[in-house]
Amino acid sequence: MLKQIRPLFIFLCINVCCSTIALAQSLAVDVTYTTNIADEEKKLIFYKPGQLLSINDFMASPIAGNDAVAITSSGFAFKAGYKSEAGKSTLMIAVYCSFDKQQSWMKAAGKNPYILSHEQSHFDISYIAAMSFISQLKAAGFTQQNYKGLIQSIYAASTDNLEKMQHQYDGETNNGQLKNMQAIWNRKVTTLIN
């Protein structure tokens, strides 16, 4: 009876050791940017380089008492899942950047090309942050043990950076009122997108 237990113990030890090693090994990850996200309500515009917003995209009612002439609701998010093919699993992460038409608005005073351009840059900045998020995901060392927490921490840092850049943009341009600073930011945003 001892002979039967001993080989079984070695087998279990090998399986446990191999499982621990497998968990620590890097995880195959495929990170992509997508505009192919379900939007049954048709309230979102997914960012495509070169495609510009129009005044008609700002569909929400202006907030009473708000001094702004326009508000852009944009940001980025991701979906993650596993794909198995030929016995190999890959973590698939699809990142998208969107503009919410039902949360974005313009007052009559903001319905002009200059204000529209300022608001477009807010959407562009969201896309820049999405691309930075993708770069960070591609550089991360994902394992079976760390991928959930690592994705979340990279996302949290990326959204914090997005918020800081949006505030910096509005602060330095005084919400688009400083035309010389707006021109500087327009060039900066164009450079970062390309």
C-alpha positions in Angstrom: 0.0 0.0 0.0 2.9 2.4 0.6 4.1 2.0 -2.9 0.8 3.2 -4.3 0.6 6.2 -2.1 4.1 7.4 -2.8 3.7 7.7 -6.6 0.4 9.4 -6.1 2.1 11.9 -3.7 4.8 12.7 -6.3 2.1 13.2 -9.0 0.2 15.6 -6.8 3.4 17.5 -5.9 4.3 17.8 -9.6 0.8 19.0 -10.5 0.8 21.6 -7.7 4.3 22.8 -8.6 3.5 23.0 -12.3 0.2 24.9 -11.6 2.1 27.4 -9.5 4.7 27.9 -12.2 1.9 28.2 -14.8 0.2 30.9 -12.8 3.4 33.0 -12.6 4.1 32.7 -16.3 3.2 35.5 -18.6 -0.3 35.4 -20.0 -1.0 35.8 -23.8 -2.9 39.1 -24.2 -4.4 40.7 -27.3 -5.2 44.4 -26.8 -7.1 46.3 -29.5 -8.9 49.5 -30.1 -12.5 49.0 -31.3 -15.5 50.9 -32.4 -17.6 47.8 -32.6 -19.4 48.0 -29.3 -23.2 47.4 -28.9 -25.1 50.6 -28.4 -28.8 49.8 -28.7 -29.9 53.3 -27.6 -27.6 54.9 -30.3 -26.5 57.4 -27.8 -22.8 57.0 -28.3 -20.3 58.1 -31.0 -17.3 55.9 -31.0 -14.0 57.8 -31.7 -12.6 57.4 -35.2 -9.6 59.5 -36.1 -10.5 62.2 -38.5 -14.3 61.9 -37.8 -15.5 65.2 -36.3 -18.4 66.0 -34.0 -21.2 68.2 -35.2 -23.3 70.7 -33.3 -26.3 68.3 -33.7 -24.4 65.6 -31.7 -24.9 67.7 -28.5 -28.4 66.5 -27.8 -28.9 67.0 -24.0 -30.6 70.1 -22.6 -28.2 72.6 -21.2 -28.0 72.6 -17.4 -29.7 75.7 -15.9 -27.4 78.0 -14.1 -24.2 76.5 -15.6 -21.9 79.2 -16.9 -20.5 76.9 -19.6 -21.8 77.3 -23.2 -21.1 73.6 -24.0 -20.3 70.3 -22.2 -18.8 67.3 -23.7 -19.3 63.9 -22.1 -16.6 61.6 -23.3 -14.2 59.0 -22.0 -12.9 55.5 -22.6 -13.6 52.0 -21.3 -12.7 48.4 -22.1 -14.2 44.9 -22.3 -12.1 41.9 -21.4 -12.6 38.2 -21.9 -10.9 35.0 -22.8 -10.6 33.4 -26.2 -9.5 29.7 -26.5 -8.1 28.4 -29.7 -6.2 25.1 -30.3 -5.9 24.6 -26.5 -4.4 28.0 -25.9 -6.2 30.8 -24.0 -5.6 34.5 -24.7 -6.9 37.4 -22.7 -8.7 39.7 -25.1 -9.0 43.4 -24.1 -11.0 45.7 -26.4 -10.7 49.4 -25.6 -13.1 52.0 -26.9 -13.5 55.8 -26.7 -16.9 57.3 -26.9 -18.9 60.6 -26.8 -22.3 60.5 -25.1 -24.8 62.5 -27.2 -27.5 62.3 -24.4 -25.1 63.8 -21.8 -23.5 66.5 -24.0 -25.0 69.8 -24.6 -24.6 73.3 -26.2 -26.3 76.5 -25.4 -27.3 78.7 -28.4 -24.2 80.9 -27.7 -22.0 77.9 -28.1 -23.3 76.7 -31.4 -20.5 77.9 -33.6 -17.4 76.4 -35.2 -15.0 77.8 -32.6 -16.8 76.3 -29.6 -17.4 73.0 -31.5 -13.6 72.8 -32.1 -12.9 73.3 -28.4 -15.4 70.5 -27.6 -13.9 68.3 -30.3 -10.5 68.6 -28.5 -12.1 67.3 -25.3 -13.2 64.2 -27.3 -9.7 64.0 -28.9 -8.1 64.1 -25.4 -10.3 61.1 -24.4 -8.9 59.2 -27.4 -5.3 60.2 -26.5 -5.9 58.8 -23.0 -7.4 55.6 -24.5 -4.3 55.1 -26.7 -2.0 55.7 -23.6 -4.1 53.0 -21.8 -3.6 50.6 -24.7 0.1 51.2 -24.7 0.3 50.6 -20.9 -1.7 47.4 -21.3 0.6 46.1 -24.0 3.7 46.8 -21.9 2.2 45.2 -18.7 3.4 41.8 -17.6 0.2 40.0 -17.2 0.0 36.6 -15.4 -3.0 34.4 -14.4 -2.5 35.8 -10.9 -2.3 39.5 -11.5 -4.3 40.3 -14.6 -7.5 41.4 -13.0 -5.9 43.7 -10.5 -3.3 45.0 -13.0 -5.9 45.9 -15.6 -8.0 47.8 -12.9 -4.9 49.7 -11.6 -3.8 50.7 -15.1 -7.3 51.8 -15.9 -7.7 53.8 -12.7 -4.4 55.6 -13.3 -5.3 56.2 -17.0 -8.7 57.7 -16.1 -7.0 59.9 -13.5 -4.5 61.1 -16.1 -7.4 61.8 -18.5 -9.2 63.9 -15.9 -6.1 65.8 -15.2 -5.4 66.5 -18.8 -9.1 67.6 -19.4 -8.8 70.0 -16.4 -5.4 71.3 -17.6 -6.8 71.9 -21.1 -9.8 73.9 -19.8 -7.6 75.7 -17.3 -4.9 76.8 -19.7 -7.5 77.8 -22.4 -9.9 79.3 -19.9 -12.6 77.0 -21.4 -11.6 78.1 -24.9 -11.7 81.8 -24.2 -8.0 82.4 -24.6 -7.6 82.0 -28.3 -3.8 81.9 -28.3 -3.8 79.1 -25.8 -6.5 77.3 -27.6 -4.3 77.4 -30.8 -1.4 75.9 -28.8 -3.6 73.1 -27.4 -5.1 72.5 -30.9 -1.5 71.8 -32.2 -0.6 69.8 -29.1 -3.7 67.6 -29.5 -3.1 67.1 -33.2 0.5 66.0 -32.5 -0.5 63.6 -29.8 -3.2 62.0 -32.0 -0.7 61.5 -34.9 
